[in-house]
Amino acid sequence: MAESHNERIARMRTAYREAHERFAMRLRNAQAEAVERRPADGGWSATQIGWHVAAVDASFAALVSGERPGAQPIPDRGPRS
């Protein structure tokens, strides 16, 4: 039997939460020098990447919930299959 829309959403949410927690744990457990170091060729440090992920998560959550000014909440269309 094919995976339903709601099952796909649940699977993706779980996978995202697990990946996000692994990422956050790696940042928490790393030495400060390692996470603050920027690549020699430029780019962002792990700390900057972590901040960016948190900011995008918060912004996306506010957009979906309607808390972000000018944004409309995504309507609940009920279960899909």
PDB file with SEQRES, HELIX, SHEET and CRYST1 records, atoms N, CA, C and O in Angstrom:
SEQRES   1 A   81  MET ALA GLU SER HIS ASN GLU ARG ILE ALA ARG MET ARG          
SEQRES   2 A   81  THR ALA TYR ARG GLU ALA HIS GLU ARG PHE ALA MET ARG          
SEQRES   3 A   81  LEU ARG ASN ALA GLN ALA GLU ALA VAL GLU ARG ARG PRO          
SEQRES   4 A   81  ALA ASP GLY GLY TRP SER ALA THR GLN ILE GLY TRP HIS          
SEQRES   5 A   81  VAL ALA ALA VAL ASP ALA SER PHE ALA ALA LEU VAL SER          
SEQRES   6 A   81  GLY GLU ARG PRO GLY ALA GLN PRO ILE PRO ASP ARG GLY          
SEQRES   7 A   81  PRO ARG SER                                                  
HELIX    1 AA1 HIS A    5  ASN A   29  1                                  25    
HELIX    2 AA2 ALA A   32  GLU A   36  1                                   5    
HELIX    3 AA3 ALA A   46  SER A   65  1                                  20    
CRYST1    1.000    1.000    1.000  90.00  90.00  90.00 P 1           1          
ATOM      1  N   MET A   1       0.844  -1.174   0.000  1.00  0.00           N  
ATOM      2  CA  MET A   1       0.000   0.000   0.000  1.00  0.00           C  
ATOM      3  C   MET A   1       0.892   1.241   0.000  1.00  0.00           C  
ATOM      4  O   MET A   1       1.891   1.306   0.717  1.00  0.00           O  
ATOM      5  N   ALA A   2       0.521   2.196  -0.797  1.00  0.00           N  
ATOM      6  CA  ALA A   2       1.296   3.434  -0.907  1.00  0.00           C  
ATOM      7  C   ALA A   2       1.150   4.273   0.362  1.00  0.00           C  
ATOM      8  O   ALA A   2       0.132   4.234   1.052  1.00  0.00           O  
ATOM      9  N   GLU A   3       2.184   5.011   0.631  1.00  0.00           N  
ATOM     10  CA  GLU A   3       2.191   5.908   1.785  1.00  0.00           C  
ATOM     11  C   GLU A   3       1.213   7.057   1.546  1.00  0.00           C  
ATOM     12  O   GLU A   3       1.206   7.644   0.464  1.00  0.00           O  
ATOM     13  N   SER A   4       0.394   7.381   2.537  1.00  0.00           N  
ATOM     14  CA  SER A   4      -0.561   8.476   2.396  1.00  0.00           C  
ATOM     15  C   SER A   4       0.149   9.815   2.569  1.00  0.00           C  
ATOM     16  O   SER A   4       1.289   9.872   3.031  1.00  0.00           O  
ATOM     17  N   HIS A   5      -0.527  10.870   2.200  1.00  0.00           N  
ATOM     18  CA  HIS A   5       0.017  12.222   2.350  1.00  0.00           C  
ATOM     19  C   HIS A   5       0.365  12.497   3.810  1.00  0.00           C  
ATOM     20  O   HIS A   5       1.451  12.995   4.107  1.00  0.00           O  
ATOM     21  N   ASN A   6      -0.552  12.174   4.723  1.00  0.00           N  
ATOM     22  CA  ASN A   6      -0.307  12.401   6.150  1.00  0.00           C  
ATOM     23  C   ASN A   6       0.856  11.559   6.661  1.00  0.00           C  
ATOM     24  O   ASN A   6       1.618  12.019   7.510  1.00  0.00           O  
ATOM     25  N   GLU A   7       1.003  10.354   6.167  1.00  0.00           N  
ATOM     26  CA  GLU A   7       2.129   9.505   6.563  1.00  0.00           C  
ATOM     27  C   GLU A   7       3.452  10.094   6.074  1.00  0.00           C  
ATOM     28  O   GLU A   7       4.449  10.077   6.796  1.00  0.00           O  
ATOM     29  N   ARG A   8       3.455  10.611   4.855  1.00  0.00           N  
ATOM     30  CA  ARG A   8       4.671  11.264   4.326  1.00  0.00           C  
ATOM     31  C   ARG A   8       5.045  12.467   5.181  1.00  0.00           C  
ATOM     32  O   ARG A   8       6.213  12.660   5.518  1.00  0.00           O  
ATOM     33  N   ILE A   9       4.042  13.280   5.532  1.00  0.00           N  
ATOM     34  CA  ILE A   9       4.294  14.455   6.372  1.00  0.00           C  
ATOM     35  C   ILE A   9       4.876  14.014   7.714  1.00  0.00           C  
ATOM     36  O   ILE A   9       5.869  14.577   8.173  1.00  0.00           O  
ATOM     37  N   ALA A  10       4.272  13.025   8.336  1.00  0.00           N  
ATOM     38  CA  ALA A  10       4.754  12.539   9.634  1.00  0.00           C  
ATOM     39  C   ALA A  10       6.183  12.013   9.516  1.00  0.00           C  
ATOM     40  O   ALA A  10       7.020  12.290  10.375  1.00  0.00           O  
ATOM     41  N   ARG A  11       6.463  11.255   8.456  1.00  0.00           N  
ATOM     42  CA  ARG A  11       7.814  10.714   8.251  1.00  0.00           C  
ATOM     43  C   ARG A  11       8.832  11.835   8.056  1.00  0.00           C  
ATOM     44  O   ARG A  11       9.924  11.784   8.622  1.00  0.00           O  
ATOM     45  N   MET A  12       8.485  12.840   7.265  1.00  0.00           N  
ATOM     46  CA  MET A  12       9.410  13.955   7.020  1.00  0.00           C  
ATOM     47  C   MET A  12       9.625  14.790   8.272  1.00  0.00           C  
ATOM     48  O   MET A  12      10.743  15.230   8.541  1.00  0.00           O  
ATOM     49  N   ARG A  13       8.564  15.011   9.040  1.00  0.00           N  
ATOM     50  CA  ARG A  13       8.701  15.760  10.298  1.00  0.00           C  
ATOM     51  C   ARG A  13       9.637  15.034  11.258  1.00  0.00           C  
ATOM     52  O   ARG A  13      10.503  15.650  11.880  1.00  0.00           O  
ATOM     53  N   THR A  14       9.458  13.733  11.370  1.00  0.00           N  
ATOM     54  CA  THR A  14      10.322  12.940  12.251  1.00  0.00           C  
ATOM     55  C   THR A  14      11.765  12.986  11.768  1.00  0.00           C  
ATOM     56  O   THR A  14      12.682  13.181  12.566  1.00  0.00           O  
ATOM     57  N   ALA A  15      11.970  12.810  10.480  1.00  0.00           N  
ATOM     58  CA  ALA A  15      13.330  12.838   9.927  1.00  0.00           C  
ATOM     59  C   ALA A  15      13.976  14.206  10.142  1.00  0.00           C  
ATOM     60  O   ALA A  15      15.157  14.292  10.477  1.00  0.00           O  
ATOM     61  N   TYR A  16      13.199  15.276   9.948  1.00  0.00           N  
ATOM     62  CA  TYR A  16      13.752  16.618  10.164  1.00  0.00           C  
ATOM     63  C   TYR A  16      14.131  16.816  11.625  1.00  0.00           C  
ATOM     64  O   TYR A  16      15.226  17.292  11.926  1.00  0.00           O  
ATOM     65  N   ARG A  17      13.221  16.447  12.543  1.00  0.00           N  
ATOM     66  CA  ARG A  17      13.513  16.606  13.974  1.00  0.00           C  
ATOM     67  C   ARG A  17      14.774  15.838  14.364  1.00  0.00           C  
ATOM     68  O   ARG A  17      15.610  16.352  15.106  1.00  0.00           O  
ATOM     69  N   GLU A  18      14.910  14.617  13.868  1.00  0.00           N  
ATOM     70  CA  GLU A  18      16.081  13.805  14.204  1.00  0.00           C  
ATOM     71  C   GLU A  18      17.361  14.435  13.651  1.00  0.00           C  
ATOM     72  O   GLU A  18      18.369  14.508  14.354  1.00  0.00           O  
ATOM     73  N   ALA A  19      17.325  14.886  12.408  1.00  0.00           N  
ATOM     74  CA  ALA A  19      18.509  15.526  11.813  1.00  0.00           C  
ATOM     75  C   ALA A  19      18.841  16.828  12.525  1.00  0.00           C  
ATOM     76  O   ALA A  19      20.010  17.126  12.771  1.00  0.00           O  
ATOM     77  N   HIS A  20      17.819  17.599  12.854  1.00  0.00           N  
ATOM     78  CA  HIS A  20      18.032  18.874  13.549  1.00  0.00           C  
ATOM     79  C   HIS A  20      18.664  18.632  14.922  1.00  0.00           C  
ATOM     80  O   HIS A  20      19.584  19.347  15.319  1.00  0.00           O  
ATOM     81  N   GLU A  21      18.172  17.631  15.637  1.00  0.00           N  
ATOM     82  CA  GLU A  21      18.724  17.325  16.961  1.00  0.00           C  
ATOM     83  C   GLU A  21      20.169  16.835  16.856  1.00  0.00           C  
ATOM     84  O   GLU A  21      21.001  17.197  17.688  1.00  0.00           O  
ATOM     85  N   ARG A  22      20.481  16.015  15.842  1.00  0.00           N  
ATOM     86  CA  ARG A  22      21.873  15.578  15.648  1.00  0.00           C  
ATOM     87  C   ARG A  22      22.779  16.773  15.389  1.00  0.00           C  
ATOM     88  O   ARG A  22      23.876  16.856  15.939  1.00  0.00           O  
ATOM     89  N   PHE A  23      22.322  17.694  14.554  1.00  0.00           N  
ATOM     90  CA  PHE A  23      23.094  18.894  14.233  1.00  0.00           C  
ATOM     91  C   PHE A  23      23.319  19.733  15.483  1.00  0.00           C  
ATOM     92  O   PHE A  23      24.444  20.150  15.762  1.00  0.00           O  
ATOM     93  N   ALA A  24      22.246  19.981  16.238  1.00  0.00           N  
ATOM     94  CA  ALA A  24      22.358  20.794  17.452  1.00  0.00           C  
ATOM     95  C   ALA A  24      23.271  20.117  18.475  1.00  0.00           C  
ATOM     96  O   ALA A  24      24.059  20.790  19.140  1.00  0.00           O  
ATOM     97  N   MET A  25      23.172  18.811  18.605  1.00  0.00           N  
ATOM     98  CA  MET A  25      24.019  18.072  19.549  1.00  0.00           C  
ATOM     99  C   MET A  25      25.492  18.191  19.158  1.00  0.00           C  
ATOM    100  O   MET A  25      26.359  18.368  20.013  1.00  0.00           O  
ATOM    101  N   ARG A  26      25.758  18.092  17.870  1.00  0.00           N  
ATOM    102  CA  ARG A  26      27.152  18.231  17.414  1.00  0.00           C  
ATOM    103  C   ARG A  26      27.678  19.622  17.724  1.00  0.00           C  
ATOM    104  O   ARG A  26      28.830  19.765  18.135  1.00  0.00           O  
ATOM    105  N   LEU A  27      26.865  20.641  17.539  1.00  0.00           N  
ATOM    106  CA  LEU A  27      27.301  21.996  17.870  1.00  0.00           C  
ATOM    107  C   LEU A  27      27.520  22.153  19.367  1.00  0.00           C  
ATOM    108  O   LEU A  27      28.516  22.737  19.795  1.00  0.00           O  
ATOM    109  N   ARG A  28      26.589  21.631  20.167  1.00  0.00           N  
ATOM    110  CA  ARG A  28      26.715  21.738  21.628  1.00  0.00           C  
ATOM    111  C   ARG A  28      27.951  21.018  22.151  1.00  0.00           C  
ATOM    112  O   ARG A  28      28.595  21.498  23.083  1.00  0.00           O  
ATOM    113  N   ASN A  29      28.290  19.879  21.567  1.00  0.00           N  
ATOM    114  CA  ASN A  29      29.384  19.063  22.069  1.00  0.00           C  
ATOM    115  C   ASN A  29      30.750  19.426  21.507  1.00  0.00           C  
ATOM    116  O   ASN A  29      31.768  18.931  21.991  1.00  0.00           O  
ATOM    117  N   ALA A  30      30.786  20.274  20.504  1.00  0.00           N  
ATOM    118  CA  ALA A  30      32.061  20.635  19.878  1.00  0.00           C  
ATOM    119  C   ALA A  30      32.793  21.697  20.701  1.00  0.00           C  
ATOM    120  O   ALA A  30      32.186  22.447  21.464  1.00  0.00           O  
ATOM    121  N   GLN A  31      34.080  21.734  20.526  1.00  0.00           N  
ATOM    122  CA  GLN A  31      34.899  22.762  21.162  1.00  0.00           C  
ATOM    123  C   GLN A  31      34.554  24.120  20.555  1.00  0.00           C  
ATOM    124  O   GLN A  31      34.304  24.224  19.354  1.00  0.00           O  
ATOM    125  N   ALA A  32      34.543  25.161  21.392  1.00  0.00           N  
ATOM    126  CA  ALA A  32      34.196  26.515  20.939  1.00  0.00           C  
ATOM    127  C   ALA A  32      35.086  26.945  19.772  1.00  0.00           C  
ATOM    128  O   ALA A  32      34.604  27.536  18.805  1.00  0.00           O  
ATOM    129  N   GLU A  33      36.369  26.650  19.862  1.00  0.00           N  
ATOM    130  CA  GLU A  33      37.296  27.038  18.787  1.00  0.00           C  
ATOM    131  C   GLU A  33      36.891  26.409  17.451  1.00  0.00           C  
ATOM    132  O   GLU A  33      36.970  27.050  16.404  1.00  0.00           O  
ATOM    133  N   ALA A  34      36.462  25.162  17.503  1.00  0.00           N  
ATOM    134  CA  ALA A  34      36.091  24.460  16.273  1.00  0.00           C  
ATOM    135  C   ALA A  34      34.833  25.049  15.641  1.00  0.00           C  
ATOM    136  O   ALA A  34      34.784  25.227  14.424  1.00  0.00           O  
ATOM    137  N   VAL A  35      33.820  25.353  16.446  1.00  0.00           N  
ATOM    138  CA  VAL A  35      32.568  25.845  15.863  1.00  0.00           C  
ATOM    139  C   VAL A  35      32.638  27.315  15.467  1.00  0.00           C  
ATOM    140  O   VAL A  35      31.831  27.780  14.663  1.00  0.00           O  
ATOM    141  N   GLU A  36      33.588  28.039  16.018  1.00  0.00           N  
ATOM    142  CA  GLU A  36      33.729  29.461  15.671  1.00  0.00           C  
ATOM    143  C   GLU A  36      34.701  29.702  14.526  1.00  0.00           C  
ATOM    144  O   GLU A  36      34.738  30.793  13.955  1.00  0.00           O  
ATOM    145  N   ARG A  37      35.479  28.698  14.193  1.00  0.00           N  
ATOM    146  CA  ARG A  37      36.476  28.827  13.116  1.00  0.00           C  
ATOM    147  C   ARG A  37      35.781  28.885  11.762  1.00  0.00           C  
ATOM    148  O   ARG A  37      34.896  28.086  11.456  1.00  0.00           O  
ATOM    149  N   ARG A  38      36.212  29.858  10.960  1.00  0.00           N  
ATOM    150  CA  ARG A  38      35.672  29.987   9.602  1.00  0.00           C  
ATOM    151  C   ARG A  38      36.626  29.308   8.635  1.00  0.00           C  
ATOM    152  O   ARG A  38      37.834  29.303   8.870  1.00  0.00           O  
ATOM    153  N   PRO A  39      36.118  28.742   7.565  1.00  0.00           N  
ATOM    154  CA  PRO A  39      36.983  28.105   6.576  1.00  0.00           C  
ATOM    155  C   PRO A  39      38.001  29.100   6.013  1.00  0.00           C  
ATOM    156  O   PRO A  39      37.710  30.287   5.869  1.00  0.00           O  
ATOM    157  N   ALA A  40      39.173  28.607   5.703  1.00  0.00           N  
ATOM    158  CA  ALA A  40      40.243  29.466   5.184  1.00  0.00           C  
ATOM    159  C   ALA A  40      39.831  30.150   3.879  1.00  0.00           C  
ATOM    160  O   ALA A  40      40.256  31.274   3.609  1.00  0.00           O  
ATOM    161  N   ASP A  41      39.018  29.491   3.080  1.00  0.00           N  
ATOM    162  CA  ASP A  41      38.606  30.056   1.789  1.00  0.00           C  
ATOM    163  C   ASP A  41      37.354  30.921   1.906  1.00  0.00           C  
ATOM    164  O   ASP A  41      36.738  31.264   0.897  1.00  0.00           O  
ATOM    165  N   GLY A  42      36.981  31.272   3.130  1.00  0.00           N  
ATOM    166  CA  GLY A  42      35.766  32.059   3.346  1.00  0.00           C  
ATOM    167  C   GLY A  42      34.638  31.141   3.761  1.00  0.00           C  
ATOM    168  O   GLY A  42      34.867  29.977   4.091  1.00  0.00           O  
ATOM    169  N   GLY A  43      33.462  31.639   3.746  1.00  0.00           N  
ATOM    170  CA  GLY A  43      32.320  30.833   4.151  1.00  0.00           C  
ATOM    171  C   GLY A  43      31.978  31.048   5.610  1.00  0.00           C  
ATOM    172  O   GLY A  43      32.586  31.872   6.294  1.00  0.00           O  
ATOM    173  N   TRP A  44      31.006  30.302   6.069  1.00  0.00           N  
ATOM    174  CA  TRP A  44      30.489  30.475   7.407  1.00  0.00           C  
ATOM    175  C   TRP A  44      31.088  29.470   8.373  1.00  0.00           C  
ATOM    176  O   TRP A  44      31.460  28.358   7.998  1.00  0.00           O  
ATOM    177  N   SER A  45      31.168  29.891   9.621  1.00  0.00           N  
ATOM    178  CA  SER A  45      31.564  28.970  10.687  1.00  0.00           C  
ATOM    179  C   SER A  45      30.362  28.097  11.033  1.00  0.00           C  
ATOM    180  O   SER A  45      29.236  28.387  10.628  1.00  0.00           O  
ATOM    181  N   ALA A  46      30.610  27.026  11.785  1.00  0.00           N  
ATOM    182  CA  ALA A  46      29.505  26.171  12.224  1.00  0.00           C  
ATOM    183  C   ALA A  46      28.531  26.961  13.100  1.00  0.00           C  
ATOM    184  O   ALA A  46      27.322  26.734  13.042  1.00  0.00           O  
ATOM    185  N   THR A  47      29.048  27.885  13.909  1.00  0.00           N  
ATOM    186  CA  THR A  47      28.187  28.728  14.740  1.00  0.00           C  
ATOM    187  C   THR A  47      27.261  29.576  13.866  1.00  0.00           C  
ATOM    188  O   THR A  47      26.067  29.688  14.147  1.00  0.00           O  
ATOM    189  N   GLN A  48      27.804  30.164  12.822  1.00  0.00           N  
ATOM    190  CA  GLN A  48      26.989  30.979  11.925  1.00  0.00           C  
ATOM    191  C   GLN A  48      25.935  30.128  11.220  1.00  0.00           C  
ATOM    192  O   GLN A  48      24.798  30.567  11.046  1.00  0.00           O  
ATOM    193  N   ILE A  49      26.302  28.931  10.821  1.00  0.00           N  
ATOM    194  CA  ILE A  49      25.341  28.030  10.175  1.00  0.00           C  
ATOM    195  C   ILE A  49      24.232  27.664  11.153  1.00  0.00           C  
ATOM    196  O   ILE A  49      23.055  27.665  10.793  1.00  0.00           O  
ATOM    197  N   GLY A  50      24.613  27.350  12.399  1.00  0.00           N  
ATOM    198  CA  GLY A  50      23.616  27.031  13.425  1.00  0.00           C  
ATOM    199  C   GLY A  50      22.654  28.180  13.660  1.00  0.00           C  
ATOM    200  O   GLY A  50      21.446  27.971  13.771  1.00  0.00           O  
ATOM    201  N   TRP A  51      23.191  29.407  13.738  1.00  0.00           N  
ATOM    202  CA  TRP A  51      22.334  30.584  13.921  1.00  0.00           C  
ATOM    203  C   TRP A  51      21.374  30.727  12.741  1.00  0.00           C  
ATOM    204  O   TRP A  51      20.188  31.001  12.924  1.00  0.00           O  
ATOM    205  N   HIS A  52      21.896  30.540  11.536  1.00  0.00           N  
ATOM    206  CA  HIS A  52      21.075  30.673  10.332  1.00  0.00           C  
ATOM    207  C   HIS A  52      19.946  29.633  10.328  1.00  0.00           C  
ATOM    208  O   HIS A  52      18.802  29.964  10.017  1.00  0.00           O  
ATOM    209  N   VAL A  53      20.260  28.395  10.667  1.00  0.00           N  
ATOM    210  CA  VAL A  53      19.237  27.341  10.717  1.00  0.00           C  
ATOM    211  C   VAL A  53      18.151  27.721  11.721  1.00  0.00           C  
ATOM    212  O   VAL A  53      16.963  27.590  11.429  1.00  0.00           O  
ATOM    213  N   ALA A  54      18.553  28.188  12.897  1.00  0.00           N  
ATOM    214  CA  ALA A  54      17.571  28.583  13.919  1.00  0.00           C  
ATOM    215  C   ALA A  54      16.715  29.754  13.438  1.00  0.00           C  
ATOM    216  O   ALA A  54      15.503  29.764  13.654  1.00  0.00           O  
ATOM    217  N   ALA A  55      17.329  30.729  12.794  1.00  0.00           N  
ATOM    218  CA  ALA A  55      16.586  31.899  12.312  1.00  0.00           C  
ATOM    219  C   ALA A  55      15.589  31.507  11.218  1.00  0.00           C  
ATOM    220  O   ALA A  55      14.454  31.984  11.214  1.00  0.00           O  
ATOM    221  N   VAL A  56      16.004  30.651  10.305  1.00  0.00           N  
ATOM    222  CA  VAL A  56      15.105  30.218   9.237  1.00  0.00           C  
ATOM    223  C   VAL A  56      13.966  29.377   9.814  1.00  0.00           C  
ATOM    224  O   VAL A  56      12.815  29.537   9.408  1.00  0.00           O  
ATOM    225  N   ASP A  57      14.276  28.486  10.754  1.00  0.00           N  
ATOM    226  CA  ASP A  57      13.227  27.696  11.407  1.00  0.00           C  
ATOM    227  C   ASP A  57      12.182  28.606  12.051  1.00  0.00           C  
ATOM    228  O   ASP A  57      10.982  28.409  11.863  1.00  0.00           O  
ATOM    229  N   ALA A  58      12.637  29.596  12.806  1.00  0.00           N  
ATOM    230  CA  ALA A  58      11.721  30.510  13.494  1.00  0.00           C  
ATOM    231  C   ALA A  58      10.900  31.314  12.490  1.00  0.00           C  
ATOM    232  O   ALA A  58       9.701  31.517  12.679  1.00  0.00           O  
ATOM    233  N   SER A  59      11.548  31.765  11.431  1.00  0.00           N  
ATOM    234  CA  SER A  59      10.852  32.545  10.411  1.00  0.00           C  
ATOM    235  C   SER A  59       9.800  31.695   9.690  1.00  0.00           C  
ATOM    236  O   SER A  59       8.681  32.149   9.454  1.00  0.00           O  
ATOM    237  N   PHE A  60      10.167  30.480   9.351  1.00  0.00           N  
ATOM    238  CA  PHE A  60       9.237  29.584   8.666  1.00  0.00           C  
ATOM    239  C   PHE A  60       8.055  29.245   9.577  1.00  0.00           C  
ATOM    240  O   PHE A  60       6.908  29.236   9.132  1.00  0.00           O  
ATOM    241  N   ALA A  61       8.336  28.969  10.849  1.00  0.00           N  
ATOM    242  CA  ALA A  61       7.256  28.660  11.801  1.00  0.00           C  
ATOM    243  C   ALA A  61       6.299  29.843  11.923  1.00  0.00           C  
ATOM    244  O   ALA A  61       5.084  29.653  11.970  1.00  0.00           O  
ATOM    245  N   ALA A  62       6.838  31.064  11.974  1.00  0.00           N  
ATOM    246  CA  ALA A  62       5.993  32.250  12.075  1.00  0.00           C  
ATOM    247  C   ALA A  62       5.162  32.441  10.806  1.00  0.00           C  
ATOM    248  O   ALA A  62       4.016  32.884  10.875  1.00  0.00           O  
ATOM    249  N   LEU A  63       5.726  32.113   9.668  1.00  0.00           N  
ATOM    250  CA  LEU A  63       4.998  32.220   8.410  1.00  0.00           C  
ATOM    251  C   LEU A  63       3.848  31.216   8.367  1.00  0.00           C  
ATOM    252  O   LEU A  63       2.727  31.565   7.997  1.00  0.00           O  
ATOM    253  N   VAL A  64       4.128  29.977   8.745  1.00  0.00           N  
ATOM    254  CA  VAL A  64       3.109  28.932   8.709  1.00  0.00           C  
ATOM    255  C   VAL A  64       1.989  29.219   9.709  1.00  0.00           C  
ATOM    256  O   VAL A  64       0.816  28.997   9.409  1.00  0.00           O  
ATOM    257  N   SER A  65       2.349  29.711  10.896  1.00  0.00           N  
ATOM    258  CA  SER A  65       1.342  29.958  11.933  1.00  0.00           C  
ATOM    259  C   SER A  65       0.561  31.243  11.725  1.00  0.00           C  
ATOM    260  O   SER A  65      -0.505  31.425  12.315  1.00  0.00           O  
ATOM    261  N   GLY A  66       1.085  32.143  10.886  1.00  0.00           N  
ATOM    262  CA  GLY A  66       0.429  33.426  10.675  1.00  0.00           C  
ATOM    263  C   GLY A  66       0.923  34.506  11.620  1.00  0.00           C  
ATOM    264  O   GLY A  66       0.437  35.636  11.560  1.00  0.00           O  
ATOM    265  N   GLU A  67       1.883  34.191  12.500  1.00  0.00           N  
ATOM    266  CA  GLU A  67       2.419  35.187  13.430  1.00  0.00           C  
ATOM    267  C   GLU A  67       3.233  36.264  12.730  1.00  0.00           C  
ATOM    268  O   GLU A  67       3.297  37.398  13.205  1.00  0.00           O  
ATOM    269  N   ARG A  68       3.844  35.931  11.629  1.00  0.00           N  
ATOM    270  CA  ARG A  68       4.677  36.887  10.905  1.00  0.00           C  
ATOM    271  C   ARG A  68       3.785  37.947  10.278  1.00  0.00           C  
ATOM    272  O   ARG A  68       2.831  37.615   9.573  1.00  0.00           O  
ATOM    273  N   PRO A  69       4.084  39.225  10.527  1.00  0.00           N  
ATOM    274  CA  PRO A  69       3.252  40.294   9.974  1.00  0.00           C  
ATOM    275  C   PRO A  69       3.102  40.167   8.457  1.00  0.00           C  
ATOM    276  O   PRO A  69       4.073  39.942   7.735  1.00  0.00           O  
ATOM    277  N   GLY A  70       1.891  40.314   8.011  1.00  0.00           N  
ATOM    278  CA  GLY A  70       1.618  40.267   6.577  1.00  0.00           C  
ATOM    279  C   GLY A  70       1.416  38.862   6.046  1.00  0.00           C  
ATOM    280  O   GLY A  70       1.024  38.685   4.892  1.00  0.00           O  
ATOM    281  N   ALA A  71       1.676  37.870   6.864  1.00  0.00           N  
ATOM    282  CA  ALA A  71       1.509  36.491   6.417  1.00  0.00           C  
ATOM    283  C   ALA A  71       0.147  35.967   6.847  1.00  0.00           C  
ATOM    284  O   ALA A  71      -0.382  36.356   7.889  1.00  0.00           O  
ATOM    285  N   GLN A  72      -0.392  35.116   6.065  1.00  0.00           N  
ATOM    286  CA  GLN A  72      -1.655  34.477   6.385  1.00  0.00           C  
ATOM    287  C   GLN A  72      -1.368  33.035   6.783  1.00  0.00           C  
ATOM    288  O   GLN A  72      -0.536  32.381   6.154  1.00  0.00           O  
ATOM    289  N   PRO A  73      -2.044  32.521   7.822  1.00  0.00           N  
ATOM    290  CA  PRO A  73      -1.824  31.129   8.184  1.00  0.00           C  
ATOM    291  C   PRO A  73      -2.227  30.197   7.048  1.00  0.00           C  
ATOM    292  O   PRO A  73      -3.143  30.491   6.281  1.00  0.00           O  
ATOM    293  N   ILE A  74      -1.543  29.093   6.954  1.00  0.00           N  
ATOM    294  CA  ILE A  74      -1.892  28.104   5.941  1.00  0.00           C  
ATOM    295  C   ILE A  74      -3.184  27.431   6.395  1.00  0.00           C  
ATOM    296  O   ILE A  74      -3.257  26.918   7.512  1.00  0.00           O  
ATOM    297  N   PRO A  75      -4.199  27.431   5.538  1.00  0.00           N  
ATOM    298  CA  PRO A  75      -5.475  26.849   5.952  1.00  0.00           C  
ATOM    299  C   PRO A  75      -5.385  25.339   6.111  1.00  0.00           C  
ATOM    300  O   PRO A  75      -4.644  24.671   5.390  1.00  0.00           O  
ATOM    301  N   ASP A  76      -6.138  24.816   7.050  1.00  0.00           N  
ATOM    302  CA  ASP A  76      -6.215  23.376   7.252  1.00  0.00           C  
ATOM    303  C   ASP A  76      -7.226  22.836   6.268  1.00  0.00           C  
ATOM    304  O   ASP A  76      -8.411  23.162   6.345  1.00  0.00           O  
ATOM    305  N   ARG A  77      -6.778  22.035   5.367  1.00  0.00           N  
ATOM    306  CA  ARG A  77      -7.654  21.477   4.342  1.00  0.00           C  
ATOM    307  C   ARG A  77      -8.142  20.078   4.721  1.00  0.00           C  
ATOM    308  O   ARG A  77      -8.805  19.404   3.932  1.00  0.00           O  
ATOM    309  N   GLY A  78      -7.806  19.656   5.933  1.00  0.00           N  
ATOM    310  CA  GLY A  78      -8.240  18.337   6.357  1.00  0.00           C  
ATOM    311  C   GLY A  78      -7.317  17.247   5.850  1.00  0.00           C  
ATOM    312  O   GLY A  78      -6.343  17.533   5.152  1.00  0.00           O  
ATOM    313  N   PRO A  79      -7.611  16.002   6.191  1.00  0.00           N  
ATOM    314  CA  PRO A  79      -6.738  14.890   5.811  1.00  0.00           C  
ATOM    315  C   PRO A  79      -6.725  14.660   4.302  1.00  0.00           C  
ATOM    316  O   PRO A  79      -7.717  14.858   3.600  1.00  0.00           O  
ATOM    317  N   ARG A  80      -5.570  14.237   3.848  1.00  0.00           N  
ATOM    318  CA  ARG A  80      -5.423  13.878   2.428  1.00  0.00           C  
ATOM    319  C   ARG A  80      -4.896  12.450   2.368  1.00  0.00           C  
ATOM    320  O   ARG A  80      -4.335  11.937   3.336  1.00  0.00           O  
ATOM    321  N   SER A  81      -5.078  11.845   1.259  1.00  0.00           N  
ATOM    322  CA  SER A  81      -4.544  10.486   1.116  1.00  0.00           C  
ATOM    323  C   SER A  81      -3.573  10.413  -0.026  1.00  0.00           C  
ATOM    324  O   SER A  81      -3.021   9.347  -0.299  1.00  0.00           O  
TER     325      SER A  81                                                      
END                                                                             
